[in-house]
Amino acid sequence: MTFLPFTIHPLRIPRLPLIIFESTGWAEARGINSRVGDAQRFLRSKGYSIVPINPYLRGTLREPPVLESGHSDFVAFRRQSS
């Protein structure tokens, strides 16, 4: 996996940061050994929920499937455990 290599260690800390990012299918498809949606799958595997930014700002925290075409702005966050 060639994206975000510097984030592997920081994602092990107990309090995960809020991440705002753009997912662009054509850019991910051009990565070496990567597929469209890999960044989202990686963040989810590290305990993040990912929601498009506009629904997030309205308080809608329903997580859609991984975006595998097109582009969107996302917020990745760790849900509070109850």
PDB file with SEQRES, HELIX, SHEET and CRYST1 records, atoms N, CA, C and O in Angstrom:
SEQRES   1 A   82  MET THR PHE LEU PRO PHE THR ILE HIS PRO LEU ARG ILE          
SEQRES   2 A   82  PRO ARG LEU PRO LEU ILE ILE PHE GLU SER THR GLY TRP          
SEQRES   3 A   82  ALA GLU ALA ARG GLY ILE ASN SER ARG VAL GLY ASP ALA          
SEQRES   4 A   82  GLN ARG PHE LEU ARG SER LYS GLY TYR SER ILE VAL PRO          
SEQRES   5 A   82  ILE ASN PRO TYR LEU ARG GLY THR LEU ARG GLU PRO PRO          
SEQRES   6 A   82  VAL LEU GLU SER GLY HIS SER ASP PHE VAL ALA PHE ARG          
SEQRES   7 A   82  ARG GLN SER SER                                              
HELIX    1 AA1 PRO A    5  THR A    7  5                                   3    
HELIX    2 AA2 PRO A   10  ARG A   12  5                                   3    
HELIX    3 AA3 GLY A   25  ALA A   29  1                                   5    
HELIX    4 AA4 ASP A   38  SER A   45  1                                   8    
HELIX    5 AA5 ILE A   53  LEU A   57  1                                   5    
SHEET    1 AA1 3 ILE A  19  THR A  24  0                                        
SHEET    2 AA1 3 HIS A  71  PHE A  77 -1                                        
SHEET    3 AA1 3 SER A  49  PRO A  52 -1                                        
CRYST1    1.000    1.000    1.000  90.00  90.00  90.00 P 1           1          
ATOM      1  N   MET A   1       0.857  -1.163   0.000  1.00  0.00           N  
ATOM      2  CA  MET A   1       0.000   0.000   0.000  1.00  0.00           C  
ATOM      3  C   MET A   1       0.905   1.228   0.000  1.00  0.00           C  
ATOM      4  O   MET A   1       1.808   1.326   0.831  1.00  0.00           O  
ATOM      5  N   THR A   2       0.679   2.155  -0.909  1.00  0.00           N  
ATOM      6  CA  THR A   2       1.601   3.274  -1.050  1.00  0.00           C  
ATOM      7  C   THR A   2       1.069   4.592  -0.522  1.00  0.00           C  
ATOM      8  O   THR A   2       1.812   5.573  -0.519  1.00  0.00           O  
ATOM      9  N   PHE A   3      -0.176   4.671  -0.077  1.00  0.00           N  
ATOM     10  CA  PHE A   3      -0.719   5.936   0.385  1.00  0.00           C  
ATOM     11  C   PHE A   3      -0.603   6.039   1.900  1.00  0.00           C  
ATOM     12  O   PHE A   3      -0.590   5.024   2.596  1.00  0.00           O  
ATOM     13  N   LEU A   4      -0.522   7.228   2.395  1.00  0.00           N  
ATOM     14  CA  LEU A   4      -0.531   7.534   3.818  1.00  0.00           C  
ATOM     15  C   LEU A   4       0.426   6.704   4.674  1.00  0.00           C  
ATOM     16  O   LEU A   4       0.049   6.341   5.788  1.00  0.00           O  
ATOM     17  N   PRO A   5       1.626   6.385   4.228  1.00  0.00           N  
ATOM     18  CA  PRO A   5       2.484   5.523   5.045  1.00  0.00           C  
ATOM     19  C   PRO A   5       2.858   6.150   6.382  1.00  0.00           C  
ATOM     20  O   PRO A   5       3.121   5.433   7.348  1.00  0.00           O  
ATOM     21  N   PHE A   6       2.885   7.488   6.450  1.00  0.00           N  
ATOM     22  CA  PHE A   6       3.270   8.170   7.675  1.00  0.00           C  
ATOM     23  C   PHE A   6       2.180   8.131   8.732  1.00  0.00           C  
ATOM     24  O   PHE A   6       2.426   8.522   9.873  1.00  0.00           O  
ATOM     25  N   THR A   7       0.978   7.669   8.388  1.00  0.00           N  
ATOM     26  CA  THR A   7      -0.116   7.677   9.359  1.00  0.00           C  
ATOM     27  C   THR A   7      -0.254   6.374  10.111  1.00  0.00           C  
ATOM     28  O   THR A   7      -1.045   6.304  11.052  1.00  0.00           O  
ATOM     29  N   ILE A   8       0.470   5.354   9.747  1.00  0.00           N  
ATOM     30  CA  ILE A   8       0.282   4.053  10.392  1.00  0.00           C  
ATOM     31  C   ILE A   8       0.577   4.131  11.882  1.00  0.00           C  
ATOM     32  O   ILE A   8      -0.229   3.645  12.676  1.00  0.00           O  
ATOM     33  N   HIS A   9       1.674   4.710  12.292  1.00  0.00           N  
ATOM     34  CA  HIS A   9       1.994   4.800  13.714  1.00  0.00           C  
ATOM     35  C   HIS A   9       1.030   5.727  14.470  1.00  0.00           C  
ATOM     36  O   HIS A   9       0.503   5.313  15.503  1.00  0.00           O  
ATOM     37  N   PRO A  10       0.774   6.963  14.006  1.00  0.00           N  
ATOM     38  CA  PRO A  10      -0.133   7.829  14.765  1.00  0.00           C  
ATOM     39  C   PRO A  10      -1.534   7.249  14.948  1.00  0.00           C  
ATOM     40  O   PRO A  10      -2.203   7.599  15.920  1.00  0.00           O  
ATOM     41  N   LEU A  11      -2.001   6.381  14.056  1.00  0.00           N  
ATOM     42  CA  LEU A  11      -3.343   5.828  14.210  1.00  0.00           C  
ATOM     43  C   LEU A  11      -3.422   4.803  15.332  1.00  0.00           C  
ATOM     44  O   LEU A  11      -4.504   4.299  15.629  1.00  0.00           O  
ATOM     45  N   ARG A  12      -2.311   4.493  15.950  1.00  0.00           N  
ATOM     46  CA  ARG A  12      -2.312   3.568  17.089  1.00  0.00           C  
ATOM     47  C   ARG A  12      -2.553   4.287  18.412  1.00  0.00           C  
ATOM     48  O   ARG A  12      -2.715   3.629  19.440  1.00  0.00           O  
ATOM     49  N   ILE A  13      -2.580   5.609  18.413  1.00  0.00           N  
ATOM     50  CA  ILE A  13      -2.792   6.343  19.656  1.00  0.00           C  
ATOM     51  C   ILE A  13      -4.244   6.198  20.103  1.00  0.00           C  
ATOM     52  O   ILE A  13      -5.121   6.005  19.261  1.00  0.00           O  
ATOM     53  N   PRO A  14      -4.527   6.287  21.418  1.00  0.00           N  
ATOM     54  CA  PRO A  14      -5.883   6.046  21.918  1.00  0.00           C  
ATOM     55  C   PRO A  14      -6.924   7.036  21.394  1.00  0.00           C  
ATOM     56  O   PRO A  14      -8.052   6.636  21.107  1.00  0.00           O  
ATOM     57  N   ARG A  15      -6.577   8.298  21.266  1.00  0.00           N  
ATOM     58  CA  ARG A  15      -7.541   9.303  20.815  1.00  0.00           C  
ATOM     59  C   ARG A  15      -7.215   9.671  19.375  1.00  0.00           C  
ATOM     60  O   ARG A  15      -6.265  10.407  19.109  1.00  0.00           O  
ATOM     61  N   LEU A  16      -8.016   9.149  18.450  1.00  0.00           N  
ATOM     62  CA  LEU A  16      -7.741   9.362  17.031  1.00  0.00           C  
ATOM     63  C   LEU A  16      -8.204  10.749  16.595  1.00  0.00           C  
ATOM     64  O   LEU A  16      -9.246  11.224  17.048  1.00  0.00           O  
ATOM     65  N   PRO A  17      -7.443  11.398  15.723  1.00  0.00           N  
ATOM     66  CA  PRO A  17      -7.818  12.733  15.246  1.00  0.00           C  
ATOM     67  C   PRO A  17      -8.950  12.677  14.217  1.00  0.00           C  
ATOM     68  O   PRO A  17      -9.186  11.644  13.589  1.00  0.00           O  
ATOM     69  N   LEU A  18      -9.639  13.800  14.058  1.00  0.00           N  
ATOM     70  CA  LEU A  18     -10.623  13.970  12.996  1.00  0.00           C  
ATOM     71  C   LEU A  18      -9.839  14.219  11.707  1.00  0.00           C  
ATOM     72  O   LEU A  18      -8.908  15.023  11.694  1.00  0.00           O  
ATOM     73  N   ILE A  19     -10.211  13.533  10.624  1.00  0.00           N  
ATOM     74  CA  ILE A  19      -9.511  13.681   9.346  1.00  0.00           C  
ATOM     75  C   ILE A  19     -10.503  14.170   8.297  1.00  0.00           C  
ATOM     76  O   ILE A  19     -11.574  13.586   8.133  1.00  0.00           O  
ATOM     77  N   ILE A  20     -10.160  15.214   7.604  1.00  0.00           N  
ATOM     78  CA  ILE A  20     -10.979  15.729   6.499  1.00  0.00           C  
ATOM     79  C   ILE A  20     -10.160  15.507   5.231  1.00  0.00           C  
ATOM     80  O   ILE A  20      -9.011  15.941   5.140  1.00  0.00           O  
ATOM     81  N   PHE A  21     -10.763  14.824   4.247  1.00  0.00           N  
ATOM     82  CA  PHE A  21     -10.004  14.511   3.034  1.00  0.00           C  
ATOM     83  C   PHE A  21     -10.922  14.424   1.823  1.00  0.00           C  
ATOM     84  O   PHE A  21     -12.137  14.270   1.946  1.00  0.00           O  
ATOM     85  N   GLU A  22     -10.310  14.527   0.661  1.00  0.00           N  
ATOM     86  CA  GLU A  22     -11.012  14.376  -0.604  1.00  0.00           C  
ATOM     87  C   GLU A  22     -10.642  13.025  -1.194  1.00  0.00           C  
ATOM     88  O   GLU A  22      -9.465  12.672  -1.262  1.00  0.00           O  
ATOM     89  N   SER A  23     -11.633  12.283  -1.613  1.00  0.00           N  
ATOM     90  CA  SER A  23     -11.393  11.021  -2.301  1.00  0.00           C  
ATOM     91  C   SER A  23     -11.675  11.252  -3.775  1.00  0.00           C  
ATOM     92  O   SER A  23     -12.784  11.624  -4.159  1.00  0.00           O  
ATOM     93  N   THR A  24     -10.666  11.029  -4.588  1.00  0.00           N  
ATOM     94  CA  THR A  24     -10.782  11.215  -6.030  1.00  0.00           C  
ATOM     95  C   THR A  24     -10.377   9.920  -6.709  1.00  0.00           C  
ATOM     96  O   THR A  24      -9.215   9.516  -6.659  1.00  0.00           O  
ATOM     97  N   GLY A  25     -11.341   9.275  -7.340  1.00  0.00           N  
ATOM     98  CA  GLY A  25     -11.116   7.968  -7.941  1.00  0.00           C  
ATOM     99  C   GLY A  25      -9.957   7.915  -8.909  1.00  0.00           C  
ATOM    100  O   GLY A  25      -9.143   6.994  -8.840  1.00  0.00           O  
ATOM    101  N   TRP A  26      -9.857   8.878  -9.813  1.00  0.00           N  
ATOM    102  CA  TRP A  26      -8.798   8.812 -10.821  1.00  0.00           C  
ATOM    103  C   TRP A  26      -7.415   8.921 -10.177  1.00  0.00           C  
ATOM    104  O   TRP A  26      -6.460   8.312 -10.659  1.00  0.00           O  
ATOM    105  N   ALA A  27      -7.301   9.698  -9.084  1.00  0.00           N  
ATOM    106  CA  ALA A  27      -5.991   9.852  -8.439  1.00  0.00           C  
ATOM    107  C   ALA A  27      -5.585   8.558  -7.732  1.00  0.00           C  
ATOM    108  O   ALA A  27      -4.433   8.133  -7.823  1.00  0.00           O  
ATOM    109  N   GLU A  28      -6.529   7.936  -7.030  1.00  0.00           N  
ATOM    110  CA  GLU A  28      -6.209   6.676  -6.356  1.00  0.00           C  
ATOM    111  C   GLU A  28      -5.890   5.578  -7.372  1.00  0.00           C  
ATOM    112  O   GLU A  28      -5.016   4.744  -7.138  1.00  0.00           O  
ATOM    113  N   ALA A  29      -6.595   5.583  -8.487  1.00  0.00           N  
ATOM    114  CA  ALA A  29      -6.365   4.555  -9.511  1.00  0.00           C  
ATOM    115  C   ALA A  29      -4.964   4.656 -10.101  1.00  0.00           C  
ATOM    116  O   ALA A  29      -4.436   3.667 -10.608  1.00  0.00           O  
ATOM    117  N   ARG A  30      -4.360   5.831 -10.041  1.00  0.00           N  
ATOM    118  CA  ARG A  30      -3.021   6.007 -10.605  1.00  0.00           C  
ATOM    119  C   ARG A  30      -1.916   5.625  -9.631  1.00  0.00           C  
ATOM    120  O   ARG A  30      -0.747   5.602 -10.015  1.00  0.00           O  
ATOM    121  N   GLY A  31      -2.252   5.325  -8.386  1.00  0.00           N  
ATOM    122  CA  GLY A  31      -1.242   4.948  -7.394  1.00  0.00           C  
ATOM    123  C   GLY A  31      -0.657   3.574  -7.703  1.00  0.00           C  
ATOM    124  O   GLY A  31      -1.290   2.743  -8.355  1.00  0.00           O  
ATOM    125  N   ILE A  32       0.541   3.359  -7.232  1.00  0.00           N  
ATOM    126  CA  ILE A  32       1.195   2.066  -7.420  1.00  0.00           C  
ATOM    127  C   ILE A  32       0.591   1.076  -6.429  1.00  0.00           C  
ATOM    128  O   ILE A  32       0.517   1.356  -5.232  1.00  0.00           O  
ATOM    129  N   ASN A  33       0.161  -0.075  -6.927  1.00  0.00           N  
ATOM    130  CA  ASN A  33      -0.440  -1.119  -6.087  1.00  0.00           C  
ATOM    131  C   ASN A  33      -1.625  -0.635  -5.277  1.00  0.00           C  
ATOM    132  O   ASN A  33      -1.814  -1.083  -4.146  1.00  0.00           O  
ATOM    133  N   SER A  34      -2.430   0.268  -5.822  1.00  0.00           N  
ATOM    134  CA  SER A  34      -3.614   0.721  -5.091  1.00  0.00           C  
ATOM    135  C   SER A  34      -4.840   0.664  -5.989  1.00  0.00           C  
ATOM    136  O   SER A  34      -4.747   0.716  -7.215  1.00  0.00           O  
ATOM    137  N   ARG A  35      -5.982   0.557  -5.341  1.00  0.00           N  
ATOM    138  CA  ARG A  35      -7.262   0.558  -6.043  1.00  0.00           C  
ATOM    139  C   ARG A  35      -8.081   1.735  -5.533  1.00  0.00           C  
ATOM    140  O   ARG A  35      -7.834   2.257  -4.446  1.00  0.00           O  
ATOM    141  N   VAL A  36      -9.039   2.136  -6.320  1.00  0.00           N  
ATOM    142  CA  VAL A  36      -9.933   3.211  -5.910  1.00  0.00           C  
ATOM    143  C   VAL A  36     -10.661   2.763  -4.644  1.00  0.00           C  
ATOM    144  O   VAL A  36     -11.219   1.667  -4.599  1.00  0.00           O  
ATOM    145  N   GLY A  37     -10.654   3.612  -3.621  1.00  0.00           N  
ATOM    146  CA  GLY A  37     -11.314   3.303  -2.354  1.00  0.00           C  
ATOM    147  C   GLY A  37     -10.372   2.756  -1.293  1.00  0.00           C  
ATOM    148  O   GLY A  37     -10.793   2.547  -0.155  1.00  0.00           O  
ATOM    149  N   ASP A  38      -9.097   2.516  -1.637  1.00  0.00           N  
ATOM    150  CA  ASP A  38      -8.158   1.959  -0.667  1.00  0.00           C  
ATOM    151  C   ASP A  38      -7.960   2.871   0.546  1.00  0.00           C  
ATOM    152  O   ASP A  38      -7.863   2.376   1.669  1.00  0.00           O  
ATOM    153  N   ALA A  39      -7.898   4.171   0.350  1.00  0.00           N  
ATOM    154  CA  ALA A  39      -7.705   5.084   1.486  1.00  0.00           C  
ATOM    155  C   ALA A  39      -8.874   4.971   2.466  1.00  0.00           C  
ATOM    156  O   ALA A  39      -8.675   4.964   3.681  1.00  0.00           O  
ATOM    157  N   GLN A  40     -10.094   4.883   1.930  1.00  0.00           N  
ATOM    158  CA  GLN A  40     -11.268   4.737   2.808  1.00  0.00           C  
ATOM    159  C   GLN A  40     -11.236   3.393   3.536  1.00  0.00           C  
ATOM    160  O   GLN A  40     -11.507   3.323   4.735  1.00  0.00           O  
ATOM    161  N   ARG A  41     -10.907   2.344   2.816  1.00  0.00           N  
ATOM    162  CA  ARG A  41     -10.828   1.026   3.451  1.00  0.00           C  
ATOM    163  C   ARG A  41      -9.750   0.999   4.541  1.00  0.00           C  
ATOM    164  O   ARG A  41      -9.950   0.401   5.598  1.00  0.00           O  
ATOM    165  N   PHE A  42      -8.615   1.644   4.282  1.00  0.00           N  
ATOM    166  CA  PHE A  42      -7.541   1.707   5.261  1.00  0.00           C  
ATOM    167  C   PHE A  42      -8.009   2.410   6.539  1.00  0.00           C  
ATOM    168  O   PHE A  42      -7.803   1.905   7.642  1.00  0.00           O  
ATOM    169  N   LEU A  43      -8.634   3.571   6.383  1.00  0.00           N  
ATOM    170  CA  LEU A  43      -9.098   4.305   7.564  1.00  0.00           C  
ATOM    171  C   LEU A  43     -10.149   3.515   8.340  1.00  0.00           C  
ATOM    172  O   LEU A  43     -10.131   3.505   9.571  1.00  0.00           O  
ATOM    173  N   ARG A  44     -11.056   2.857   7.637  1.00  0.00           N  
ATOM    174  CA  ARG A  44     -12.063   2.036   8.320  1.00  0.00           C  
ATOM    175  C   ARG A  44     -11.399   0.892   9.080  1.00  0.00           C  
ATOM    176  O   ARG A  44     -11.834   0.540  10.177  1.00  0.00           O  
ATOM    177  N   SER A  45     -10.361   0.315   8.509  1.00  0.00           N  
ATOM    178  CA  SER A  45      -9.663  -0.785   9.193  1.00  0.00           C  
ATOM    179  C   SER A  45      -8.958  -0.303  10.461  1.00  0.00           C  
ATOM    180  O   SER A  45      -8.635  -1.117  11.326  1.00  0.00           O  
ATOM    181  N   LYS A  46      -8.715   0.997  10.588  1.00  0.00           N  
ATOM    182  CA  LYS A  46      -8.074   1.574  11.764  1.00  0.00           C  
ATOM    183  C   LYS A  46      -9.084   2.144  12.758  1.00  0.00           C  
ATOM    184  O   LYS A  46      -8.707   2.851  13.693  1.00  0.00           O  
ATOM    185  N   GLY A  47     -10.372   1.835  12.555  1.00  0.00           N  
ATOM    186  CA  GLY A  47     -11.389   2.235  13.520  1.00  0.00           C  
ATOM    187  C   GLY A  47     -12.129   3.519  13.215  1.00  0.00           C  
ATOM    188  O   GLY A  47     -12.848   4.031  14.072  1.00  0.00           O  
ATOM    189  N   TYR A  48     -11.972   4.050  12.022  1.00  0.00           N  
ATOM    190  CA  TYR A  48     -12.654   5.286  11.652  1.00  0.00           C  
ATOM    191  C   TYR A  48     -13.991   5.005  10.964  1.00  0.00           C  
ATOM    192  O   TYR A  48     -14.139   4.012  10.251  1.00  0.00           O  
ATOM    193  N   SER A  49     -14.956   5.888  11.188  1.00  0.00           N  
ATOM    194  CA  SER A  49     -16.174   5.950  10.379  1.00  0.00           C  
ATOM    195  C   SER A  49     -15.952   7.076   9.385  1.00  0.00           C  
ATOM    196  O   SER A  49     -15.312   8.078   9.704  1.00  0.00           O  
ATOM    197  N   ILE A  50     -16.482   6.909   8.180  1.00  0.00           N  
ATOM    198  CA  ILE A  50     -16.266   7.903   7.124  1.00  0.00           C  
ATOM    199  C   ILE A  50     -17.618   8.334   6.574  1.00  0.00           C  
ATOM    200  O   ILE A  50     -18.433   7.508   6.165  1.00  0.00           O  
ATOM    201  N   VAL A  51     -17.840   9.653   6.572  1.00  0.00           N  
ATOM    202  CA  VAL A  51     -19.114  10.228   6.130  1.00  0.00           C  
ATOM    203  C   VAL A  51     -18.802  11.405   5.203  1.00  0.00           C  
ATOM    204  O   VAL A  51     -17.866  12.160   5.468  1.00  0.00           O  
ATOM    205  N   PRO A  52     -19.572  11.574   4.115  1.00  0.00           N  
ATOM    206  CA  PRO A  52     -19.382  12.774   3.286  1.00  0.00           C  
ATOM    207  C   PRO A  52     -19.520  14.032   4.156  1.00  0.00           C  
ATOM    208  O   PRO A  52     -20.301  14.050   5.107  1.00  0.00           O  
ATOM    209  N   ILE A  53     -18.772  15.060   3.831  1.00  0.00           N  
ATOM    210  CA  ILE A  53     -18.675  16.228   4.704  1.00  0.00           C  
ATOM    211  C   ILE A  53     -20.022  16.953   4.896  1.00  0.00           C  
ATOM    212  O   ILE A  53     -20.329  17.366   6.014  1.00  0.00           O  
ATOM    213  N   ASN A  54     -20.827  17.115   3.842  1.00  0.00           N  
ATOM    214  CA  ASN A  54     -22.086  17.847   4.012  1.00  0.00           C  
ATOM    215  C   ASN A  54     -23.055  17.137   4.954  1.00  0.00           C  
ATOM    216  O   ASN A  54     -23.599  17.791   5.844  1.00  0.00           O  
ATOM    217  N   PRO A  55     -23.299  15.827   4.805  1.00  0.00           N  
ATOM    218  CA  PRO A  55     -24.139  15.144   5.798  1.00  0.00           C  
ATOM    219  C   PRO A  55     -23.540  15.213   7.208  1.00  0.00           C  
ATOM    220  O   PRO A  55     -24.279  15.353   8.182  1.00  0.00           O  
ATOM    221  N   TYR A  56     -22.222  15.118   7.328  1.00  0.00           N  
ATOM    222  CA  TYR A  56     -21.566  15.201   8.635  1.00  0.00           C  
ATOM    223  C   TYR A  56     -21.890  16.538   9.303  1.00  0.00           C  
ATOM    224  O   TYR A  56     -22.206  16.582  10.492  1.00  0.00           O  
ATOM    225  N   LEU A  57     -21.809  17.623   8.537  1.00  0.00           N  
ATOM    226  CA  LEU A  57     -22.081  18.957   9.085  1.00  0.00           C  
ATOM    227  C   LEU A  57     -23.542  19.110   9.501  1.00  0.00           C  
ATOM    228  O   LEU A  57     -23.856  19.927  10.367  1.00  0.00           O  
ATOM    229  N   ARG A  58     -24.438  18.328   8.891  1.00  0.00           N  
ATOM    230  CA  ARG A  58     -25.866  18.344   9.266  1.00  0.00           C  
ATOM    231  C   ARG A  58     -26.167  17.369  10.402  1.00  0.00           C  
ATOM    232  O   ARG A  58     -27.299  17.299  10.880  1.00  0.00           O  
ATOM    233  N   GLY A  59     -25.154  16.615  10.834  1.00  0.00           N  
ATOM    234  CA  GLY A  59     -25.347  15.681  11.928  1.00  0.00           C  
ATOM    235  C   GLY A  59     -25.752  14.280  11.501  1.00  0.00           C  
ATOM    236  O   GLY A  59     -26.075  13.445  12.346  1.00  0.00           O  
ATOM    237  N   THR A  60     -25.739  14.008  10.186  1.00  0.00           N  
ATOM    238  CA  THR A  60     -26.068  12.671   9.685  1.00  0.00           C  
ATOM    239  C   THR A  60     -24.787  11.845   9.659  1.00  0.00           C  
ATOM    240  O   THR A  60     -23.885  12.113   8.865  1.00  0.00           O  
ATOM    241  N   LEU A  61     -24.710  10.841  10.531  1.00  0.00           N  
ATOM    242  CA  LEU A  61     -23.471  10.077  10.658  1.00  0.00           C  
ATOM    243  C   LEU A  61     -23.581   8.680  10.069  1.00  0.00           C  
ATOM    244  O   LEU A  61     -22.807   7.791  10.423  1.00  0.00           O  
ATOM    245  N   ARG A  62     -24.546   8.483   9.166  1.00  0.00           N  
ATOM    246  CA  ARG A  62     -24.698   7.181   8.503  1.00  0.00           C  
ATOM    247  C   ARG A  62     -23.560   7.001   7.502  1.00  0.00           C  
ATOM    248  O   ARG A  62     -23.323   7.856   6.648  1.00  0.00           O  
ATOM    249  N   GLU A  63     -22.875   5.891   7.622  1.00  0.00           N  
ATOM    250  CA  GLU A  63     -21.700   5.636   6.793  1.00  0.00           C  
ATOM    251  C   GLU A  63     -22.107   4.970   5.477  1.00  0.00           C  
ATOM    252  O   GLU A  63     -22.682   3.882   5.490  1.00  0.00           O  
ATOM    253  N   PRO A  64     -21.812   5.619   4.330  1.00  0.00           N  
ATOM    254  CA  PRO A  64     -22.133   5.018   3.033  1.00  0.00           C  
ATOM    255  C   PRO A  64     -21.091   3.964   2.650  1.00  0.00           C  
ATOM    256  O   PRO A  64     -20.042   3.866   3.287  1.00  0.00           O  
ATOM    257  N   PRO A  65     -21.378   3.182   1.617  1.00  0.00           N  
ATOM    258  CA  PRO A  65     -20.352   2.239   1.128  1.00  0.00           C  
ATOM    259  C   PRO A  65     -19.116   3.011   0.647  1.00  0.00           C  
ATOM    260  O   PRO A  65     -19.177   4.218   0.411  1.00  0.00           O  
ATOM    261  N   VAL A  66     -18.028   2.313   0.510  1.00  0.00           N  
ATOM    262  CA  VAL A  66     -16.785   2.920   0.007  1.00  0.00           C  
ATOM    263  C   VAL A  66     -17.036   3.488  -1.387  1.00  0.00           C  
ATOM    264  O   VAL A  66     -17.589   2.812  -2.254  1.00  0.00           O  
ATOM    265  N   LEU A  67     -16.624   4.734  -1.588  1.00  0.00           N  
ATOM    266  CA  LEU A  67     -16.753   5.387  -2.893  1.00  0.00           C  
ATOM    267  C   LEU A  67     -15.686   4.810  -3.821  1.00  0.00           C  
ATOM    268  O   LEU A  67     -14.491   4.917  -3.544  1.00  0.00           O  
ATOM    269  N   GLU A  68     -16.123   4.198  -4.926  1.00  0.00           N  
ATOM    270  CA  GLU A  68     -15.167   3.571  -5.843  1.00  0.00           C  
ATOM    271  C   GLU A  68     -15.147   4.230  -7.218  1.00  0.00           C  
ATOM    272  O   GLU A  68     -14.511   3.721  -8.141  1.00  0.00           O  
ATOM    273  N   SER A  69     -15.835   5.350  -7.358  1.00  0.00           N  
ATOM    274  CA  SER A  69     -15.765   6.130  -8.594  1.00  0.00           C  
ATOM    275  C   SER A  69     -16.174   7.559  -8.265  1.00  0.00           C  
ATOM    276  O   SER A  69     -16.873   7.812  -7.283  1.00  0.00           O  
ATOM    277  N   GLY A  70     -15.730   8.478  -9.094  1.00  0.00           N  
ATOM    278  CA  GLY A  70     -16.055   9.876  -8.859  1.00  0.00           C  
ATOM    279  C   GLY A  70     -15.202  10.468  -7.745  1.00  0.00           C  
ATOM    280  O   GLY A  70     -14.091  10.011  -7.478  1.00  0.00           O  
ATOM    281  N   HIS A  71     -15.747  11.492  -7.104  1.00  0.00           N  
ATOM    282  CA  HIS A  71     -15.004  12.128  -6.017  1.00  0.00           C  
ATOM    283  C   HIS A  71     -15.975  12.700  -4.988  1.00  0.00           C  
ATOM    284  O   HIS A  71     -17.140  12.966  -5.284  1.00  0.00           O  
ATOM    285  N   SER A  72     -15.464  12.880  -3.779  1.00  0.00           N  
ATOM    286  CA  SER A  72     -16.260  13.461  -2.703  1.00  0.00           C  
ATOM    287  C   SER A  72     -15.328  13.918  -1.592  1.00  0.00           C  
ATOM    288  O   SER A  72     -14.203  13.433  -1.471  1.00  0.00           O  
ATOM    289  N   ASP A  73     -15.806  14.852  -0.788  1.00  0.00           N  
ATOM    290  CA  ASP A  73     -15.082  15.293   0.400  1.00  0.00           C  
ATOM    291  C   ASP A  73     -15.650  14.531   1.591  1.00  0.00           C  
ATOM    292  O   ASP A  73     -16.867  14.406   1.727  1.00  0.00           O  
ATOM    293  N   PHE A  74     -14.773  14.023   2.453  1.00  0.00           N  
ATOM    294  CA  PHE A  74     -15.193  13.184   3.573  1.00  0.00           C  
ATOM    295  C   PHE A  74     -14.640  13.679   4.899  1.00  0.00           C  
ATOM    296  O   PHE A  74     -13.647  14.404   4.956  1.00  0.00           O  
ATOM    297  N   VAL A  75     -15.318  13.263   5.965  1.00  0.00           N  
ATOM    298  CA  VAL A  75     -14.818  13.416   7.321  1.00  0.00           C  
ATOM    299  C   VAL A  75     -14.670  12.010   7.874  1.00  0.00           C  
ATOM    300  O   VAL A  75     -15.607  11.214   7.822  1.00  0.00           O  
ATOM    301  N   ALA A  76     -13.495  11.706   8.403  1.00  0.00           N  
ATOM    302  CA  ALA A  76     -13.256  10.414   9.051  1.00  0.00           C  
ATOM    303  C   ALA A  76     -13.112  10.689  10.540  1.00  0.00           C  
ATOM    304  O   ALA A  76     -12.355  11.573  10.942  1.00  0.00           O  
ATOM    305  N   PHE A  77     -13.834   9.936  11.356  1.00  0.00           N  
ATOM    306  CA  PHE A  77     -13.841  10.173  12.800  1.00  0.00           C  
ATOM    307  C   PHE A  77     -13.999   8.851  13.535  1.00  0.00           C  
ATOM    308  O   PHE A  77     -14.468   7.860  12.976  1.00  0.00           O  
ATOM    309  N   ARG A  78     -13.603   8.859  14.776  1.00  0.00           N  
ATOM    310  CA  ARG A  78     -13.764   7.675  15.624  1.00  0.00           C  
ATOM    311  C   ARG A  78     -15.029   7.867  16.437  1.00  0.00           C  
ATOM    312  O   ARG A  78     -15.174   8.856  17.155  1.00  0.00           O  
ATOM    313  N   ARG A  79     -15.939   6.920  16.320  1.00  0.00           N  
ATOM    314  CA  ARG A  79     -17.170   7.009  17.117  1.00  0.00           C  
ATOM    315  C   ARG A  79     -16.852   6.806  18.588  1.00  0.00           C  
ATOM    316  O   ARG A  79     -16.002   5.994  18.951  1.00  0.00           O  
ATOM    317  N   GLN A  80     -17.558   7.569  19.436  1.00  0.00           N  
ATOM    318  CA  GLN A  80     -17.386   7.417  20.887  1.00  0.00           C  
ATOM    319  C   GLN A  80     -17.978   6.102  21.331  1.00  0.00           C  
ATOM    320  O   GLN A  80     -19.105   5.776  20.957  1.00  0.00           O  
ATOM    321  N   SER A  81     -17.241   5.331  22.125  1.00  0.00           N  
ATOM    322  CA  SER A  81     -17.805   4.082  22.635  1.00  0.00           C  
ATOM    323  C   SER A  81     -18.717   4.395  23.815  1.00  0.00           C  
ATOM    324  O   SER A  81     -18.450   5.294  24.613  1.00  0.00           O  
ATOM    325  N   SER A  82     -19.799   3.627  23.903  1.00  0.00           N  
ATOM    326  CA  SER A  82     -20.733   3.881  24.994  1.00  0.00           C  
ATOM    327  C   SER A  82     -20.534   2.914  26.113  1.00  0.00           C  
ATOM    328  O   SER A  82     -21.238   2.982  27.120  1.00  0.00           O  
TER     329      SER A  82                                                      
END                                                                             
